[in-house]
Amino acid sequence: MQVKTFTGTSSQEILARIKADMGPDAVILGNRTYRKNGEVCHEITAGLERSASDGDPSSGGTPSGWGEWHKEWMQIKDQLFALMKPAIQLERLTPRQRVALEYLQREGVSDAVAVGLYQKLLADPGSSVLECLCGMVPVKTWGSENWNQHIHLLAGPFGFGKTTTALRFGLQMRRNNPEAHIAFINADCLRGNGRLVLRHWAELSNFTYLEAPDRAAMQRSIQATAEANTVFIDAPGLDRERNLEQWITDMALEAADIAIHLTLSPYFDTLQTQAFLQRYKTQSPCSIVWTKLDEAISYGSIVNVACASGLPISALSYGAELKESLSPATEPLVWRLIFKRQLPGQAA
């Protein structure tokens, strides 16, 4: 079944859109009314059974029953890993390897990652746990040596520290090169607090500051900052109906010399994190900046996300201050964080 949610100012308008978009066979699955910014909004969810031709992969459609099939497959996968766990013979590992594997599982590392690590250790009995983990969790340190793109786009869900991460990147770059011309383009103009913070610190630090709520403004801003050494773009958070790749296309940024830095926090559950990774998936060079590390109590999800996405970790962010609260990621910092719960700012 194809399911879509429509919002509008009146039920009649939404029903007309459903009929035009999904046809007369669409079935209303649910509706609700709520207030947003003092205005009444209507939301209606509609469903449509897809035909066999719609399920043809060559037509680009989602196969019929995809949602139920995917749900069943996830259940089967969980059951398979539950069956495999007793087969993990920890006595075949060295005491040091066994302690490390058990610790990672307590820290929230998924069964799939634990089984993969166990197999790597058995395949190479002389290897260390960190040696195997480094092959599973890539690190690409933030800095001009590894990230020399002209534009750096900070993306991620609302409240994950996109704006502060962009500012921390810019301040760190200015500290390393006081003569650098750094510019900020704010594309998240609807959120007043982040907008004011970014503009305020840009003015204090003598950074160029521009706003680009739409495609035309974005193109003007890109042209205006062509001479800057580095441009940071603060992208808006995206709801379930949108994705980053489409937003980049809408803003005509797909041909730019751009790197994407996705901000995530380690205390979200696996299902929610998987949804974020899918929503912010992009073809551009990409990294993960782990934020709000001082608010988390365990860091096993960092390993899970790295194995699931293949994206390198570029930086680690912690604390409320803008200065001295972001560290370019290195393997020692990442593993001290995961195994010792030691924040980068606490490292000797």
C-alpha positions in Angstrom: 0.0 0.0 0.0 1.2 3.5 -0.8 0.6 5.8 2.1 0.8 9.6 2.0 0.1 12.4 4.5 -1.3 15.7 3.2 -1.6 19.0 5.2 -3.5 22.2 4.4 -5.8 24.9 5.7 -9.1 23.0 5.0 -10.3 19.4 4.7 -11.9 20.2 1.3 -8.6 21.4 -0.1 -6.7 18.4 1.1 -9.4 15.9 -0.2 -9.1 17.6 -3.7 -5.3 17.2 -3.6 -5.6 13.5 -2.6 -8.0 12.8 -5.4 -5.8 14.6 -7.9 -2.6 13.0 -6.6 -3.7 9.4 -5.8 -6.9 9.0 -7.7 -10.5 8.2 -6.7 -9.5 4.8 -5.2 -7.5 6.4 -2.3 -8.8 5.4 1.1 -8.7 7.8 4.1 -6.7 6.2 6.9 -6.7 9.0 9.4 -7.1 12.7 10.0 -6.3 15.3 12.7 -6.6 19.0 13.3 -3.9 21.0 15.2 -2.7 24.5 15.7 0.6 25.8 14.3 1.8 29.4 14.9 -1.8 30.2 15.9 -3.4 28.9 12.7 -5.6 25.8 12.4 -4.0 23.1 10.2 -5.7 20.0 8.9 -3.8 16.7 8.2 -5.2 13.7 6.4 -3.4 10.4 5.7 -4.5 8.5 2.7 -3.6 5.0 1.3 -3.8 3.4 -2.1 -3.3 -0.3 -2.9 -0.7 -0.5 -5.6 -1.2 -2.7 -8.7 1.2 -5.4 -9.7 2.6 -3.1 -12.4 3.4 -0.5 -9.8 5.4 -3.0 -8.0 7.6 -3.7 -11.0 11.1 -2.6 -10.1 11.7 -1.5 -13.7 9.0 1.1 -13.3 10.6 2.7 -10.3 7.7 2.0 -8.0 7.7 0.5 -4.6 6.8 -3.2 -4.7 3.4 -4.1 -3.4 3.4 -5.0 0.3 6.9 -3.6 0.7 6.1 -2.1 4.1 4.9 -5.5 5.6 7.7 -7.4 3.9 10.3 -5.0 5.3 8.8 -5.3 8.8 8.8 -9.1 8.6 12.4 -9.1 7.4 13.6 -7.0 10.2 11.9 -9.4 12.7 13.5 -12.4 11.0 16.9 -10.6 11.1 16.6 -9.9 14.8 15.6 -13.6 15.4 18.6 -14.8 13.4 21.0 -12.7 15.4 19.4 -13.9 18.6 20.1 -17.4 17.5 23.6 -16.6 16.5 24.6 -15.0 19.8 24.7 -18.3 21.8 26.9 -19.6 19.0 29.5 -17.0 19.8 32.1 -19.0 21.7 33.8 -16.3 23.8 36.2 -18.9 25.1 37.8 -18.9 21.6 38.9 -15.3 22.1 41.7 -14.1 24.2 40.8 -12.6 27.6 41.4 -9.1 26.4 39.3 -9.6 23.3 36.5 -11.2 25.3 36.4 -8.3 27.8 36.3 -5.7 25.0 33.5 -7.5 23.1 31.4 -7.9 26.3 31.9 -4.2 27.1 30.9 -3.0 23.7 27.6 -5.1 23.9 26.8 -3.5 27.3 27.5 0.0 25.7 24.8 -0.6 23.1 26.7 -2.0 20.1 24.2 -4.0 18.0 24.2 -7.7 17.6 25.1 -7.4 13.9 28.2 -5.4 14.7 29.2 -7.7 17.6 28.9 -10.8 15.4 30.9 -9.0 12.6 33.6 -8.1 15.1 33.7 -11.7 16.5 34.2 -13.1 13.1 37.0 -10.7 12.3 38.8 -11.6 15.6 38.5 -15.4 14.8 39.8 -14.9 11.3 42.9 -13.2 12.6 43.6 -14.5 16.1 46.6 -12.3 16.6 44.8 -9.0 15.9 43.8 -6.5 18.5 40.2 -5.4 19.1 41.1 -1.8 18.2 42.8 -2.9 15.0 39.6 -4.6 13.8 37.3 -1.8 15.0 39.4 0.8 13.1 38.6 -1.0 9.9 34.9 -0.9 10.8 34.7 2.7 12.1 36.4 5.1 9.6 37.8 8.5 10.8 38.6 11.4 8.5 39.9 14.3 10.7 38.3 17.7 10.2 40.7 20.2 8.7 41.8 21.6 5.3 44.1 18.7 4.7 41.3 16.2 4.4 38.3 18.6 3.7 39.5 21.1 1.2 36.1 21.8 -0.5 35.0 25.4 -0.9 31.6 24.9 0.6 30.8 22.9 3.8 27.1 22.2 4.4 26.0 21.4 8.0 22.9 19.2 7.9 21.0 17.3 10.5 17.8 17.1 12.5 16.5 20.1 14.5 18.3 20.6 17.9 21.3 18.5 17.0 23.7 21.4 17.0 24.1 22.2 13.2 24.5 26.0 13.8 26.9 25.7 16.7 28.9 23.1 14.8 29.2 25.5 11.8 30.4 28.3 14.1 32.9 26.0 15.9 34.3 24.9 12.5 34.6 28.6 11.5 36.2 29.7 14.7 38.7 26.9 14.7 39.6 27.7 11.1 40.0 31.4 12.0 42.3 30.4 14.9 44.5 28.3 12.5 44.5 31.0 9.8 43.7 34.5 11.1 43.7 35.9 7.6 41.1 33.5 6.2 38.0 34.9 4.6 35.1 32.9 6.0 31.5 33.2 5.1 28.3 31.8 6.5 25.1 31.3 4.5 22.0 30.7 6.7 19.4 28.6 4.9 17.6 27.8 8.1 15.9 31.2 8.3 12.6 30.1 9.9 14.2 29.2 13.3 14.7 32.5 15.0 17.1 31.4 17.8 19.7 29.7 15.6 19.4 32.6 13.1 20.2 35.2 15.8 23.1 33.2 17.2 24.7 32.7 13.8 24.3 36.3 12.8 25.5 37.6 16.2 28.7 35.5 16.2 29.4 36.1 12.5 29.4 39.9 13.2 31.6 39.5 16.3 34.1 37.3 14.5 34.1 39.4 11.3 32.6 36.6 9.2 30.5 37.3 6.1 26.9 36.6 6.9 24.1 36.0 4.3 20.6 34.5 4.4 19.3 32.2 1.7 15.7 31.0 2.3 15.1 30.0 -1.3 16.9 29.0 -4.5 17.4 32.5 -6.0 18.8 33.8 -2.7 21.1 30.8 -2.4 22.5 31.4 -5.9 23.1 35.1 -5.1 24.8 34.2 -1.9 27.1 31.6 -3.6 28.1 34.2 -6.1 28.7 36.8 -3.4 31.0 34.5 -1.5 32.9 33.1 -4.4 36.1 34.8 -3.2 35.9 33.5 0.3 38.3 30.8 1.4 35.6 28.7 3.0 31.8 29.0 3.0 29.6 27.3 5.6 25.9 26.7 4.9 23.5 26.0 7.7 20.9 23.8 6.1 17.3 23.5 7.6 16.2 20.4 9.4 14.0 18.2 7.2 10.7 16.5 8.1 9.7 12.9 7.1 8.4 14.1 3.7 11.7 15.6 2.5 15.3 14.4 2.0 18.7 16.2 1.8 19.4 15.1 -1.8 16.2 16.7 -3.0 16.9 19.9 -1.0 20.4 20.2 -2.6 18.8 19.9 -6.0 16.1 22.4 -5.2 18.8 24.9 -4.1 20.9 24.1 -7.3 23.9 23.1 -5.2 24.4 19.7 -6.8 27.3 20.9 -9.0 29.1 22.9 -6.3 32.4 22.0 -4.7 30.7 20.9 -1.5 31.1 18.6 1.5 28.3 17.5 3.8 28.7 17.2 7.5 25.8 15.4 9.2 25.3 16.2 12.9 24.1 13.4 15.1 23.8 12.7 18.8 24.5 9.3 20.3 21.5 9.0 22.5 18.8 8.3 19.9 17.6 4.8 19.4 18.5 2.6 16.4 15.3 3.0 14.5 15.3 6.8 14.7 19.0 7.0 13.7 18.4 4.8 10.7 15.6 7.1 9.6 17.9 10.1 10.0 20.6 8.4 7.9 18.1 7.6 5.1 16.7 11.2 5.2 20.1 12.8 5.0 21.7 10.4 2.5 23.6 12.2 -0.2 26.1 11.5 -3.1 28.5 14.3 -2.0 31.5 13.7 0.2 30.1 13.3 3.7 31.1 12.9 7.3 29.4 12.6 10.7 30.0 15.1 13.5 28.9 13.6 16.8 27.4 16.4 19.0 26.2 16.8 22.6 28.6 14.1 23.7 28.6 15.5 27.2 24.9 14.7 27.5 25.2 11.0 26.6 25.9 8.1 29.0 27.1 5.5 26.5 28.6 5.7 23.0 28.0 2.3 21.4 25.7 3.8 18.8 28.7 5.6 17.3 30.0 2.2 16.2 26.6 1.1 15.0 26.1 4.2 12.8 29.7 3.9 11.3 29.1 0.3 10.3 25.6 1.0 8.9 26.5 4.1 6.9 30.2 3.7 6.1 30.6 7.5 6.8 33.7 8.7 8.5 33.7 10.6 11.7 35.2 14.1 11.2 34.7 15.8 14.6 33.5 15.4 18.1 31.5 18.2 19.8 30.7 18.6 23.5 29.8 21.3 26.0 27.8 24.5 25.7 30.6 26.9 24.9 31.5 27.7 21.3 35.2 27.8 21.9 37.3 24.8 23.0 34.3 22.5 22.6 35.0 20.8 19.3 37.8 18.5 18.5 38.8 17.1 15.1 38.3 13.4 15.4 41.2 11.0 15.6 41.1 7.3 16.3 42.6 7.6 19.8 39.9 10.3 20.7 37.1 8.1 19.3 38.2 5.0 21.2 38.9 6.8 24.5 35.3 8.1 24.2 33.8 4.7 23.5 35.9 2.6 25.9 36.6 5.1 28.7 33.7 7.5 28.2 36.4 10.2 28.2 35.4 13.4 26.4 38.1 14.9 24.1 38.3 18.0 26.3 39.2 15.7 29.2 42.1 14.0 27.5 45.6 14.8 28.6 
